[in-house]
């Protein structure tokens, strides 16, 4: 039994009277303390040899009291490395050498210094656990040390809590670092404000944008850093009302006066209790984009002006070229059909004139067509198109040319009706272009094979294979270049080098692809692919009507008809064109021709002579043909007279405008004599029916 020391001297006073002797109560209290299982109590003699090893110590360390009492010191239960480290630390702290071992555990207690420290205890089974140990020196009445008391508690739970807390703290630091990194790595200036617009945080980009440090920015009103503070403040209020704002444009101003246009995007943010904390905003520098937008707008304007100028130029060029061509081809046609007929030598010369003239007209048309296609102004009417019908029409159009050259053509015979999603007119244009090329560049008495197959689900490939000389790989690469005839410029075949380019653009506009395969001596295969569509549902009546229309459209153009007796007024300022029409009408004695060189004189002549039909040029020296037509329509005496436009303005929009204005027909120069006479016959027939109808209507008295 350890003797009572000064540390336990007050126990008698602390024990109340309970009807038991104080000595018994004291003994019970001491036993309760030393035998507590919640902490270890180890008492040693002055040399450190264990004298008391309570139940708590047995539970914590796994030793029986008998195993350690009078055998070992507490140092033998501790981590040796920690004892060495403790001895070194104390030696440095107290400036005296201390031996590792028990002395290191009790040195401070021997000096009367309170000593509570952490160490690692080693259990009997070798396992370890952290403990907090309090060391007290036990003294006799003469204040001599007679032993030491080491009271320890298992610190594992607290250490685990500390470790968990350390992990949480580290995780929080990592999260804060990650969040900060995200904010700092953003290309936008990031600003966080409280609900009143006071800055609470910024990133480096905001510092660069304003030229201020983070400390200077935090706590300042955000609106102060923009050229329009009221608009900036309104942006904050809008975010608070609408929860977010996107693409709100502001101009930031740095302390040195530099201004930067920014796109402001913001949202509100809250704490975990959904309490509003403020506004989180990102301001992106869009100065370069604004400049680029202006540049793009300027470039677009320049391009539009250039496109308009190009269209105007092409339209003007077309007009200027068609006018002389009208005389060349018109008089050439008259000479070809002269009576008595020309001599063989004259026929050959006339044929050369006409061939060159028509080729020049083709070139003009194809250049205009290319211009329209490249500008994307080609009107397309995409619908289900029955391919077999288009094939028949194309076959009938090119077969005479093939027969003339002794070329055999083979078209597919299929019971399956294939419908492609395309513009019918443009598909015919593409097919005729490819077929014409296959004929022109084929070998003598060669072959052309047309076929179509499903190249992929929902796609149909139309192929035109010829038996010509073929193309080299270099020529294939240049195939779709404008005006590149691949060395055929000096050949016998005429061409422009434009047809394939136009075909390629048209195919692509209809969502398709086009290509070619060829090798020298083995001919070529030109193909294009378009989307397949389901057969449209038609009623029997609709099918019959459509079939009738198709059959009618497939009929060849009728022969020129003789014109019934009539008076024809031609308003034209070009003497050559006037002379041409005079000579054409001279071959028809039934036609009496009147002429006028200006719009106003033509109107006067029309009002006086009341002709059966009027031919009107559009570009007249005083008023244009549209103005003249309106005047004629407003006069009851001339409103019924059919007016046919004859003009070198041959762009599709020109023709459309003319027909909408009320011209009976719109004939483009150069005119084809047969078509011209047919148009006269149709107009006179229409006028005759209109007159008869008017005569039958009851007259109002």
C-alpha positions as CSV (number, residue, x, y, z in Angstrom):
1,X,0.0,0.0,0.0
2,X,1.4,3.4,-1.0
3,X,1.5,5.7,1.9
4,X,-0.6,8.9,1.9
5,X,1.2,11.9,0.5
6,X,0.5,15.6,0.4
7,X,-1.4,15.0,-2.8
8,X,-4.0,12.8,-0.9
9,X,-4.0,14.7,2.4
10,X,-7.4,16.3,1.8
11,X,-9.3,13.1,1.4
12,X,-10.5,13.0,5.1
13,X,-12.1,16.4,4.7
14,X,-13.7,15.4,1.4
15,X,-15.5,12.3,2.8
16,X,-18.8,13.0,4.5
17,X,-20.1,11.3,7.5
18,X,-21.9,8.1,6.4
19,X,-21.9,6.1,9.6
20,X,-18.7,4.3,8.7
21,X,-15.1,4.9,9.9
22,X,-13.1,7.3,7.8
23,X,-10.4,4.8,7.4
24,X,-12.7,2.4,5.7
25,X,-14.1,5.1,3.4
26,X,-10.6,6.2,2.5
27,X,-9.5,2.7,1.6
28,X,-12.7,2.2,-0.5
29,X,-12.0,5.4,-2.4
30,X,-8.4,4.5,-3.0
31,X,-9.4,1.1,-4.3
32,X,-12.0,2.6,-6.6
33,X,-9.4,4.9,-8.1
34,X,-6.6,2.4,-8.5
35,X,-8.9,-0.4,-9.8
36,X,-10.8,1.8,-12.4
37,X,-11.0,0.1,-15.8
38,X,-11.3,3.4,-17.6
39,X,-7.7,4.5,-17.1
40,X,-4.4,2.9,-16.3
41,X,-2.7,3.6,-12.9
42,X,0.9,2.5,-12.7
43,X,2.8,3.3,-9.5
44,X,6.6,2.7,-9.3
45,X,9.2,2.9,-6.6
46,X,11.9,5.6,-6.7
47,X,13.9,3.5,-9.2
48,X,10.9,3.2,-11.5
49,X,10.1,-0.4,-10.9
50,X,6.4,-1.0,-11.1
51,X,4.7,-1.6,-7.8
52,X,1.0,-1.1,-8.7
53,X,-0.6,-2.1,-12.0
54,X,-4.3,-1.6,-11.8
55,X,-7.2,-3.2,-13.7
56,X,-7.3,-0.4,-16.3
57,X,-3.6,-1.0,-17.0
58,X,-4.2,-4.7,-17.4
59,X,-7.1,-4.1,-19.8
60,X,-5.2,-1.5,-21.9
61,X,-1.8,-3.3,-22.0
62,X,-2.8,-7.0,-21.9
63,X,-0.5,-7.8,-19.0
64,X,-1.4,-9.3,-15.7
65,X,-0.3,-7.3,-12.7
66,X,1.9,-10.2,-11.5
67,X,3.7,-10.1,-14.9
68,X,5.1,-6.6,-14.4
69,X,5.1,-5.8,-10.7
70,X,8.7,-5.7,-9.4
71,X,9.9,-6.8,-12.8
72,X,9.9,-3.9,-15.3
73,X,9.6,-0.1,-15.5
74,X,6.9,1.8,-17.5
75,X,9.7,2.6,-20.0
76,X,9.6,-1.1,-21.0
77,X,6.0,-0.6,-22.0
78,X,6.8,2.4,-24.2
79,X,8.1,2.9,-27.8
80,X,11.9,3.1,-27.5
81,X,12.2,5.6,-30.4
82,X,9.8,7.9,-28.7
83,X,11.8,7.7,-25.5
84,X,15.0,8.6,-27.4
85,X,13.2,11.5,-29.1
86,X,11.7,12.7,-25.7
87,X,15.1,12.5,-24.0
88,X,16.7,14.6,-26.8
89,X,13.9,17.2,-26.7
90,X,14.0,17.5,-22.9
91,X,17.8,17.8,-22.9
92,X,17.6,20.7,-25.3
93,X,14.7,22.3,-23.4
94,X,16.2,22.0,-19.9
95,X,19.8,22.2,-21.0
96,X,20.8,19.1,-19.2
97,X,21.6,15.6,-20.4
98,X,18.8,13.1,-19.9
99,X,19.1,9.4,-20.4
100,X,16.5,7.7,-22.7
101,X,14.3,5.4,-20.7
102,X,12.4,5.8,-17.5
103,X,14.3,9.0,-16.6
104,X,12.9,10.6,-19.8
105,X,9.4,9.7,-18.6
106,X,9.6,11.3,-15.1
107,X,12.4,13.9,-15.3
108,X,10.0,16.9,-15.2
109,X,8.0,15.3,-12.3
110,X,11.2,15.0,-10.3
111,X,11.6,18.8,-10.6
112,X,8.0,19.4,-9.5
113,X,7.0,20.3,-13.0
114,X,3.5,19.2,-14.1
115,X,4.0,16.8,-16.9
116,X,1.4,15.5,-19.2
117,X,2.5,14.1,-22.5
118,X,1.6,11.7,-25.3
119,X,3.4,8.4,-25.9
120,X,2.8,5.1,-27.6
121,X,2.2,2.1,-25.3
122,X,3.1,-1.4,-26.6
123,X,0.8,-4.1,-25.6
124,X,1.8,-7.6,-24.6
125,X,0.8,-8.9,-28.0
126,X,3.0,-6.2,-29.7
127,X,0.2,-4.0,-30.8
128,X,0.4,-0.3,-30.2
129,X,-2.0,2.5,-29.2
130,X,-1.6,6.2,-28.4
131,X,-2.0,7.2,-24.8
132,X,-2.0,10.5,-22.8
133,X,0.0,10.1,-19.6
134,X,0.1,12.3,-16.5
135,X,3.2,11.8,-14.3
136,X,3.3,12.7,-10.6
137,X,6.2,12.3,-8.2
138,X,5.2,10.6,-4.9
139,X,6.9,12.0,-1.8
140,X,7.2,11.2,1.9
141,X,6.6,13.7,4.7
142,X,10.2,14.8,4.4
143,X,9.5,15.6,0.7
144,X,11.7,12.8,-0.5
145,X,10.6,11.0,-3.7
146,X,9.5,7.5,-2.9
147,X,8.0,6.7,-6.3
148,X,6.0,7.8,-9.3
149,X,2.4,7.6,-10.4
150,X,1.6,7.4,-14.1
151,X,-2.1,7.7,-15.0
152,X,-2.8,7.0,-18.6
153,X,-5.9,7.1,-20.9
154,X,-6.3,5.4,-24.3
155,X,-6.0,8.2,-26.8
156,X,-7.0,6.0,-29.9
157,X,-10.5,7.5,-30.2
158,X,-9.3,11.0,-29.9
159,X,-6.4,10.4,-32.3
160,X,-8.9,8.9,-34.8
161,X,-11.1,11.9,-34.4
162,X,-8.1,14.2,-34.9
163,X,-7.0,12.1,-37.9
164,X,-10.5,12.3,-39.4
165,X,-10.6,16.0,-38.7
166,X,-7.2,16.4,-40.3
167,X,-8.5,14.6,-43.4
168,X,-11.5,16.8,-43.5
169,X,-9.4,19.9,-43.0
170,X,-7.1,18.7,-45.8
171,X,-10.0,17.9,-48.0
172,X,-11.4,21.3,-47.4
173,X,-8.1,22.9,-48.2
174,X,-7.9,20.8,-51.3
175,X,-11.4,21.8,-52.3
176,X,-10.7,25.4,-51.7
177,X,-7.5,25.1,-53.7
178,X,-9.4,23.3,-56.5
179,X,-12.1,25.9,-56.5
180,X,-9.6,28.7,-56.4
181,X,-7.7,27.1,-59.3
182,X,-10.9,26.8,-61.3
183,X,-11.7,30.4,-60.7
184,X,-8.1,31.6,-61.4
185,X,-7.8,29.4,-64.6
186,X,-11.0,30.9,-66.1
187,X,-10.4,33.1,-69.1
188,X,-13.3,35.3,-67.8
189,X,-13.1,37.9,-65.1
190,X,-14.9,36.4,-62.1
191,X,-16.6,38.5,-59.5
192,X,-18.6,37.5,-56.4
193,X,-20.7,40.2,-54.7
194,X,-23.1,40.4,-51.8
195,X,-26.8,41.2,-52.7
196,X,-26.1,44.9,-52.5
197,X,-23.4,44.7,-55.2
198,X,-20.3,44.9,-52.9
199,X,-17.4,42.8,-54.2
200,X,-16.6,39.8,-51.9
201,X,-14.1,38.0,-54.2
202,X,-12.4,38.2,-57.6
203,X,-9.9,36.3,-59.7
204,X,-6.7,37.4,-61.4
205,X,-8.5,38.2,-64.6
206,X,-10.7,40.8,-62.8
207,X,-7.5,42.3,-61.4
208,X,-6.0,42.5,-64.9
209,X,-9.3,43.9,-66.3
210,X,-9.4,46.7,-63.7
211,X,-5.7,47.2,-63.0
212,X,-6.6,46.9,-59.2
213,X,-5.4,44.3,-56.7
214,X,-7.7,41.8,-55.0
215,X,-7.5,43.7,-51.7
216,X,-8.5,46.9,-53.5
217,X,-11.4,45.3,-55.2
218,X,-12.9,43.4,-52.3
219,X,-15.3,45.6,-50.4
220,X,-15.8,48.1,-53.2
221,X,-19.0,48.5,-55.2
222,X,-18.8,46.5,-58.4
223,X,-20.5,49.3,-60.4
224,X,-17.5,51.6,-59.8
225,X,-15.4,49.6,-62.3
226,X,-17.7,50.2,-65.3
227,X,-18.2,53.2,-67.6
228,X,-22.0,53.1,-66.9
229,X,-22.4,52.5,-63.2
230,X,-26.2,52.7,-63.4
231,X,-26.3,49.9,-66.1
232,X,-23.9,47.8,-64.0
233,X,-26.1,48.2,-60.9
234,X,-29.2,47.4,-63.0
235,X,-27.5,44.2,-64.0
236,X,-27.1,43.2,-60.4
237,X,-30.8,43.9,-59.7
238,X,-31.8,42.0,-62.8
239,X,-29.9,38.9,-61.6
240,X,-31.5,39.1,-58.2
241,X,-35.0,39.3,-59.8
242,X,-34.5,36.8,-62.6
243,X,-31.9,34.5,-60.9
244,X,-29.6,34.8,-63.9
245,X,-28.5,37.1,-66.7
246,X,-26.7,36.2,-70.0
247,X,-24.9,38.3,-72.6
248,X,-25.4,41.5,-70.7
249,X,-23.0,43.9,-72.3
250,X,-21.0,46.3,-70.2
251,X,-17.8,48.3,-70.6
252,X,-15.2,47.9,-67.9
253,X,-12.8,50.8,-67.2
254,X,-9.4,50.2,-65.5
255,X,-7.8,52.7,-63.2
256,X,-5.6,54.0,-66.0
257,X,-8.7,54.7,-68.2
258,X,-8.4,51.6,-70.5
259,X,-11.9,50.5,-71.5
260,X,-12.9,46.9,-72.3
261,X,-16.2,45.7,-73.7
262,X,-17.3,42.6,-71.8
263,X,-20.2,40.2,-72.0
264,X,-21.6,39.9,-68.4
265,X,-23.2,36.5,-67.4
266,X,-24.3,36.1,-63.8
267,X,-26.4,34.0,-61.4
268,X,-27.4,34.1,-57.7
269,X,-25.7,31.8,-55.2
270,X,-26.9,30.5,-51.8
271,X,-25.7,28.8,-48.6
272,X,-26.7,25.3,-47.6
273,X,-29.8,26.7,-45.9
274,X,-30.9,28.3,-49.3
275,X,-30.2,31.8,-47.9
276,X,-29.2,34.2,-50.6
277,X,-25.5,35.1,-50.4
278,X,-25.1,37.2,-53.4
279,X,-24.3,37.2,-57.1
280,X,-21.6,35.2,-59.0
281,X,-20.7,36.8,-62.3
282,X,-18.3,36.2,-65.2
283,X,-17.3,39.0,-67.5
284,X,-15.7,37.9,-70.8
285,X,-13.7,40.3,-72.9
286,X,-15.5,40.6,-76.2
287,X,-13.6,43.6,-77.6
288,X,-12.0,41.6,-80.3
289,X,-15.3,39.9,-81.1
290,X,-16.9,43.3,-81.4
291,X,-14.2,44.4,-83.7
292,X,-14.5,41.2,-85.7
293,X,-18.3,41.6,-85.9
294,X,-17.8,45.1,-87.3
295,X,-15.2,43.7,-89.7
296,X,-17.5,40.8,-90.7
297,X,-20.4,43.2,-91.2
298,X,-18.2,45.4,-93.4
299,X,-16.9,42.4,-95.3
300,X,-20.5,41.2,-95.7
301,X,-21.5,44.6,-97.0
302,X,-18.6,44.6,-99.4
303,X,-19.4,41.0,-100.5
304,X,-23.0,41.9,-101.0
305,X,-22.1,45.0,-103.0
306,X,-19.6,42.9,-105.0
307,X,-22.2,40.3,-105.6
308,X,-24.7,42.9,-106.7
309,X,-22.2,44.5,-108.9
310,X,-21.3,41.1,-110.3
311,X,-25.0,40.4,-111.0
312,X,-25.5,43.8,-112.5
313,X,-22.4,43.3,-114.7
314,X,-23.5,39.8,-115.8
315,X,-27.0,41.1,-116.5
316,X,-25.6,44.0,-118.5
317,X,-23.1,41.8,-120.3
318,X,-25.8,39.4,-121.2
319,X,-28.0,42.2,-122.5
320,X,-25.2,43.7,-124.5
321,X,-24.1,40.4,-126.0
322,X,-27.6,39.2,-126.8
323,X,-28.5,42.3,-128.8
324,X,-25.9,41.8,-131.5
325,X,-26.4,38.0,-131.3
326,X,-30.0,38.6,-132.1
327,X,-29.1,40.2,-135.4
328,X,-26.4,37.5,-136.2
329,X,-28.6,34.5,-135.4
330,X,-31.8,36.1,-136.7
331,X,-30.5,37.0,-140.1
332,X,-28.6,33.7,-140.2
333,X,-31.8,31.8,-139.8
334,X,-33.4,34.0,-142.5
335,X,-30.6,33.3,-144.9
336,X,-30.8,29.6,-144.1
337,X,-34.5,29.5,-145.1
338,X,-34.2,31.9,-147.9
339,X,-36.2,31.3,-151.1
340,X,-34.6,30.4,-153.5
341,X,-32.4,28.4,-151.2
342,X,-28.7,29.3,-150.8
343,X,-26.0,27.5,-152.7
344,X,-24.1,24.7,-151.0
345,X,-21.2,27.0,-150.3
346,X,-23.5,29.6,-148.8
347,X,-25.2,26.9,-146.7
348,X,-21.8,25.8,-145.3
349,X,-21.0,29.4,-144.4
350,X,-24.4,30.0,-142.9
351,X,-24.1,26.9,-140.9
352,X,-20.7,28.0,-139.5
353,X,-22.3,31.4,-138.6
354,X,-25.2,29.8,-136.8
355,X,-23.1,27.2,-135.1
356,X,-20.7,29.8,-133.7
357,X,-23.7,32.1,-132.7
358,X,-25.5,29.4,-130.9
359,X,-22.3,28.3,-129.2
360,X,-21.7,31.8,-128.0
361,X,-25.3,32.0,-126.7
362,X,-24.7,28.7,-124.8
363,X,-21.5,30.1,-123.3
364,X,-23.4,33.2,-122.2
365,X,-26.2,31.1,-120.6
366,X,-23.8,28.8,-118.8
367,X,-21.7,31.7,-117.4
368,X,-24.9,33.2,-116.1
369,X,-26.0,29.8,-114.7
370,X,-22.7,29.4,-113.0
371,X,-23.0,32.8,-111.4
372,X,-26.4,32.0,-110.1
373,X,-25.4,28.7,-108.7
374,X,-22.2,30.0,-107.0
375,X,-24.2,32.8,-105.4
376,X,-26.8,30.3,-104.1
377,X,-29.6,32.1,-105.8
378,X,-30.8,29.1,-107.8
379,X,-34.5,28.6,-107.0
380,X,-35.1,24.9,-106.2
381,X,-38.4,23.1,-105.9
382,X,-37.5,19.8,-104.3
383,X,-40.2,17.1,-104.5
384,X,-40.6,13.4,-105.2
385,X,-39.4,13.0,-108.9
386,X,-40.0,9.7,-110.7
387,X,-36.6,8.9,-112.2
388,X,-37.9,6.8,-115.1
389,X,-39.9,9.7,-116.5
390,X,-36.9,12.1,-116.3
391,X,-34.8,9.4,-118.1
392,X,-37.3,9.1,-120.9
393,X,-37.3,12.9,-121.4
394,X,-33.5,13.1,-121.4
395,X,-33.2,10.2,-123.8
396,X,-35.6,11.8,-126.3
397,X,-33.6,15.0,-126.1
398,X,-30.1,13.6,-126.7
399,X,-30.8,10.5,-128.8
400,X,-30.8,12.4,-132.1
401,X,-27.3,13.7,-131.3
402,X,-26.1,10.2,-130.4
403,X,-27.6,8.6,-133.5
404,X,-25.9,11.3,-135.6
405,X,-22.5,10.1,-134.3
406,X,-23.4,6.4,-134.4
407,X,-23.3,6.0,-130.6
408,X,-25.6,3.4,-129.0
409,X,-27.3,4.4,-125.8
410,X,-28.6,1.9,-123.2
411,X,-31.0,3.1,-120.5
412,X,-32.1,1.0,-117.5
413,X,-35.4,-1.0,-117.7
414,X,-36.7,-1.4,-114.2
415,X,-40.1,-2.3,-112.9
416,X,-39.2,-0.6,-109.6
417,X,-40.4,3.0,-109.5
418,X,-37.6,5.1,-108.0
419,X,-38.5,8.5,-106.6
420,X,-35.7,10.9,-105.7
421,X,-36.1,14.1,-103.7
422,X,-34.9,16.7,-106.1
423,X,-35.8,19.6,-108.4
424,X,-37.1,17.9,-111.6
425,X,-35.8,20.6,-114.0
426,X,-32.3,20.6,-112.4
427,X,-32.1,16.8,-112.5
428,X,-32.8,17.0,-116.2
429,X,-30.1,19.7,-116.6
430,X,-27.5,17.5,-114.8
431,X,-28.5,14.4,-116.8
432,X,-28.4,16.2,-120.2
433,X,-25.1,17.8,-119.4
434,X,-23.5,14.4,-118.5
435,X,-25.1,12.6,-121.4
436,X,-24.0,15.3,-123.8
437,X,-20.4,15.1,-122.6
438,X,-20.6,11.3,-122.9
439,X,-21.6,11.7,-126.5
440,X,-19.1,14.5,-127.4
441,X,-16.1,12.8,-125.9
442,X,-16.9,9.2,-126.8
443,X,-15.1,7.1,-129.4
444,X,-16.6,6.7,-132.9
445,X,-19.6,4.3,-132.8
446,X,-19.1,4.0,-129.1
447,X,-21.5,3.1,-126.4
448,X,-23.2,4.8,-123.5
449,X,-24.7,2.9,-120.6
450,X,-27.0,4.5,-118.1
451,X,-27.9,2.7,-114.9
452,X,-28.9,3.5,-111.3
453,X,-28.5,1.5,-108.1
454,X,-29.0,2.0,-104.4
455,X,-25.5,2.9,-103.2
456,X,-26.6,3.1,-99.6
457,X,-29.9,2.9,-97.7
458,X,-31.9,5.9,-98.8
459,X,-29.5,6.9,-101.6
460,X,-29.7,6.3,-105.3
461,X,-26.7,6.5,-107.6
462,X,-27.2,7.4,-111.3
463,X,-24.2,6.5,-113.5
464,X,-23.4,7.3,-117.1
465,X,-20.6,5.1,-118.5
466,X,-19.0,5.9,-121.9
467,X,-16.4,4.1,-124.1
468,X,-14.3,7.1,-124.7
469,X,-10.6,7.7,-124.3
470,X,-10.7,8.1,-120.6
471,X,-9.0,10.5,-118.2
472,X,-5.7,10.6,-116.4
473,X,-5.5,10.9,-112.6
474,X,-4.3,14.5,-113.1
475,X,-7.3,15.3,-115.3
476,X,-9.7,13.7,-112.7
477,X,-8.3,16.1,-110.1
478,X,-9.1,19.1,-112.3
479,X,-12.5,17.8,-113.5
480,X,-14.7,20.3,-111.7
481,X,-12.6,23.4,-112.1
482,X,-14.5,26.3,-113.9
483,X,-13.4,26.8,-117.6
484,X,-11.0,24.0,-117.5
485,X,-11.6,21.8,-120.5
486,X,-8.8,19.4,-119.7
487,X,-6.8,20.0,-122.9
488,X,-9.8,19.9,-125.2
489,X,-9.6,23.6,-126.0
490,X,-7.9,22.9,-129.3
491,X,-10.0,19.9,-130.1
492,X,-12.9,19.6,-132.6
493,X,-15.6,19.6,-129.8
494,X,-17.0,22.9,-128.7
495,X,-17.4,23.5,-125.0
496,X,-17.2,26.0,-122.2
497,X,-15.7,24.1,-119.2
498,X,-18.7,25.2,-117.1
499,X,-21.3,22.5,-117.4
500,X,-19.7,20.1,-115.0
501,X,-19.1,22.8,-112.4
502,X,-22.8,23.9,-112.6
503,X,-23.8,20.2,-112.3
504,X,-21.7,19.7,-109.2
505,X,-23.1,22.8,-107.5
506,X,-26.7,21.8,-108.4
507,X,-26.2,18.2,-107.1
508,X,-24.8,19.6,-103.8
509,X,-27.6,22.1,-103.4
510,X,-30.0,19.2,-103.6
511,X,-28.1,17.4,-100.8
512,X,-26.3,15.0,-103.1
513,X,-22.8,14.1,-104.3
514,X,-21.2,13.8,-107.7
515,X,-18.0,12.2,-108.9
516,X,-16.2,10.4,-111.7
517,X,-14.1,7.3,-112.3
518,X,-11.8,6.8,-115.3
519,X,-8.6,5.5,-116.7
520,X,-6.9,6.0,-120.0
521,X,-8.3,3.7,-122.7
522,X,-11.1,2.4,-120.6
523,X,-13.7,5.1,-120.8
524,X,-15.2,7.1,-117.9
525,X,-18.1,6.7,-115.5
526,X,-19.7,9.9,-114.2
527,X,-22.2,9.5,-111.4
528,X,-24.3,11.5,-108.9
529,X,-26.2,10.4,-105.9
530,X,-29.5,11.8,-104.5
531,X,-31.8,10.9,-101.7
532,X,-34.5,8.3,-102.3
533,X,-38.1,9.1,-101.1
534,X,-41.2,7.1,-100.8
535,X,-43.7,7.1,-103.7
536,X,-46.2,9.9,-103.2
537,X,-49.8,8.8,-102.6
538,X,-51.9,9.9,-105.6
539,X,-55.6,9.3,-106.4
540,X,-56.4,7.6,-109.7
541,X,-57.7,10.9,-111.1
542,X,-54.6,12.7,-110.2
543,X,-52.4,10.0,-111.7
544,X,-54.4,10.1,-114.9
545,X,-54.1,13.9,-115.1
546,X,-50.4,13.8,-114.4
547,X,-49.9,11.1,-117.0
548,X,-51.8,13.2,-119.5
549,X,-49.6,16.2,-118.7
550,X,-46.5,14.2,-118.9
551,X,-47.4,12.7,-122.2
552,X,-48.3,16.2,-123.5
553,X,-45.0,17.6,-122.3
554,X,-43.1,14.9,-124.0
555,X,-44.7,15.7,-127.4
556,X,-42.3,17.5,-129.7
557,X,-42.7,21.1,-130.3
558,X,-45.3,21.8,-133.1
559,X,-44.2,23.2,-136.4
560,X,-44.5,27.0,-136.9
561,X,-48.0,28.0,-137.8
562,X,-49.1,30.4,-140.4
563,X,-50.3,33.7,-138.9
564,X,-53.8,35.0,-139.7
565,X,-54.2,38.5,-141.2
566,X,-53.2,41.0,-138.5
567,X,-51.6,44.3,-137.7
568,X,-48.4,44.0,-135.7
569,X,-46.8,47.0,-133.9
570,X,-43.1,46.6,-133.0
571,X,-41.7,49.1,-130.5
572,X,-37.9,48.9,-130.7
573,X,-35.0,51.3,-130.8
574,X,-32.3,49.0,-132.2
575,X,-32.3,49.3,-136.0
576,X,-30.8,45.8,-136.5
577,X,-33.4,44.2,-134.4
578,X,-36.1,46.2,-136.1
579,X,-34.8,45.1,-139.5
580,X,-34.7,41.4,-138.4
581,X,-38.4,41.5,-137.5
582,X,-39.2,43.4,-140.7
583,X,-37.7,40.6,-142.8
584,X,-39.3,37.8,-140.7
585,X,-42.8,39.4,-141.1
586,X,-42.1,40.1,-144.8
587,X,-42.3,36.3,-145.4
588,X,-45.8,36.4,-144.0
589,X,-48.0,38.6,-146.3
590,X,-50.9,38.4,-143.8
591,X,-48.9,40.5,-141.3
592,X,-48.9,44.3,-141.6
593,X,-46.0,45.7,-139.6
594,X,-46.0,49.1,-137.8
595,X,-42.9,50.3,-136.0
596,X,-42.0,52.8,-133.4
597,X,-38.5,53.7,-132.0
598,X,-39.6,55.0,-128.5
599,X,-42.1,54.0,-125.9
600,X,-44.2,57.2,-126.1
601,X,-44.4,57.1,-129.9
602,X,-45.3,53.4,-129.7
603,X,-48.2,54.2,-127.4
604,X,-49.4,56.9,-129.7
605,X,-49.3,54.5,-132.7
606,X,-51.1,51.9,-130.7
607,X,-53.9,54.3,-129.7
608,X,-54.4,55.4,-133.4
609,X,-54.0,52.1,-135.3
610,X,-55.3,49.7,-132.6
611,X,-53.0,46.8,-133.8
612,X,-53.9,43.2,-133.1
613,X,-50.6,42.5,-131.4
614,X,-47.8,44.6,-129.9
615,X,-44.1,43.5,-129.6
616,X,-42.3,45.6,-126.9
617,X,-38.6,46.0,-126.2
618,X,-37.9,46.6,-122.5
619,X,-35.0,49.0,-122.7
620,X,-36.3,52.0,-124.7
621,X,-34.8,55.4,-124.9
622,X,-37.6,57.4,-123.1
623,X,-39.8,55.1,-121.0
624,X,-39.1,51.4,-120.4
625,X,-41.3,48.6,-121.6
626,X,-43.0,48.1,-118.2
627,X,-44.1,51.7,-118.0
628,X,-45.4,51.6,-121.6
629,X,-47.3,48.4,-120.8
630,X,-49.0,50.0,-117.8
631,X,-50.1,53.0,-119.9
632,X,-51.6,50.6,-122.6
633,X,-53.4,48.6,-119.9
634,X,-55.0,51.8,-118.4
635,X,-56.4,52.9,-121.7
636,X,-59.7,51.1,-122.5
637,X,-59.0,51.3,-126.2
638,X,-55.7,49.3,-125.9
639,X,-56.1,47.3,-122.7
640,X,-57.2,44.2,-124.6
641,X,-54.2,44.1,-127.0
642,X,-51.7,41.3,-126.2
643,X,-48.2,42.6,-125.6
644,X,-45.2,40.3,-126.1
645,X,-41.9,41.4,-124.6
646,X,-38.8,40.9,-126.7
647,X,-35.7,41.7,-124.6
648,X,-32.0,41.0,-124.2
649,X,-32.7,41.0,-120.4
650,X,-32.7,37.3,-120.1
651,X,-32.0,36.6,-116.4
652,X,-34.7,34.4,-114.8
653,X,-35.8,37.2,-112.5
654,X,-36.2,39.4,-115.6
655,X,-38.5,36.9,-117.2
656,X,-40.5,36.3,-114.0
657,X,-40.9,40.1,-113.6
658,X,-42.1,40.5,-117.1
659,X,-44.7,37.8,-116.9
660,X,-46.0,39.1,-113.6
661,X,-46.3,42.5,-115.0
662,X,-48.7,41.3,-117.6
663,X,-46.8,40.6,-120.8
664,X,-48.4,37.7,-122.8
665,X,-45.1,36.1,-123.5
666,X,-41.5,37.1,-122.7
667,X,-39.1,36.3,-125.6
668,X,-35.4,36.6,-125.0
669,X,-32.9,37.7,-127.6
670,X,-31.5,36.2,-129.8
671,X,-34.9,35.0,-131.0
672,X,-35.5,31.7,-132.7
673,X,-37.7,32.4,-135.8
674,X,-39.9,29.4,-135.4
675,X,-40.6,30.1,-131.8
676,X,-41.2,33.7,-132.6
677,X,-43.9,32.9,-135.2
678,X,-45.5,30.4,-132.8
679,X,-45.7,33.0,-130.1
680,X,-47.4,35.4,-132.6
681,X,-49.9,32.8,-133.5
682,X,-50.7,32.0,-129.8
683,X,-51.1,35.7,-128.9
684,X,-53.4,36.3,-131.9
685,X,-55.5,33.3,-131.1
686,X,-55.8,34.5,-127.5
687,X,-56.8,38.0,-128.7
688,X,-59.4,36.5,-131.1
689,X,-61.0,34.4,-128.3
690,X,-61.0,37.4,-126.0
691,X,-62.7,39.6,-128.6
692,X,-65.4,37.0,-129.2
693,X,-66.1,36.6,-125.5
694,X,-66.3,40.4,-125.1
695,X,-68.8,40.6,-128.0
696,X,-71.1,38.0,-126.3
697,X,-71.2,39.9,-123.0
698,X,-74.4,42.0,-122.6
699,X,-73.8,45.7,-123.0
700,X,-75.1,48.1,-120.3
701,X,-77.3,51.0,-121.6
